[in-house]
Amino acid sequence: MFIGETALLAIFLAAWVLGRLHKGRYHHYVMLAAFAADMLVFKPLMITRALQVYGHYPWPGTSISLHLYLDVAVIVLGLVSIYYGFKFRIRKGVKMFLPPKGRMHKWVGYLFIALWIATFVLGIRIFAWAHLG
C-alpha cells in the first residue's frame, strides 16, 4: 500500500501543478483518475485492514481512529471539490477553466490535498511505529 499511496501523492501533486498552470483539461482528468484509484483501490484495502478482515490492523497497541476520521473528511472534501469543479467550469472547445466565482473549488481543493497529505503522513507514522518501534 505504501508504494501505491506514494504514487498517488505524486499524481495528486502533479494534478495540482497542472491546475496552477491553468491546464484545466489535464488537471481535470488526472485528478479524477487519482481520486477514483484512491476510492476504488486504496480505501477498500484500508477498510478491510481496519475491520481486521485479514491480519491485525491496526497492529496491536496502535490506534487508527484519527487516521480513519481524517480519511472520511478527505473523501467528503474530494467529492465537494469535484462537485464545485463541475459546477463552475467553463468549456471553450477542448479547454476548461474556472471563472473567478470558481474560487470555492480552489480552496476546497487545497484543503483536500492538505488533509490527504496529513492522512498519508499519519498512516506512515502508524506503520513505522508498529514495525520500527
Secondary structure, DSSP 8 states (H G I E B T S, - for coil): -HHHHHHHHHHHHHHHHHHHTT-HHHHHHHHHHHHHHIIIIIHHHHHHHHTTSSS-SS-TT---HHHHHHHHHHHHHHHHHHHHHHHH-EEETTEEE--GGGHHHHHHHHHHHHHHHHHHHHHHHHHHHHHH-
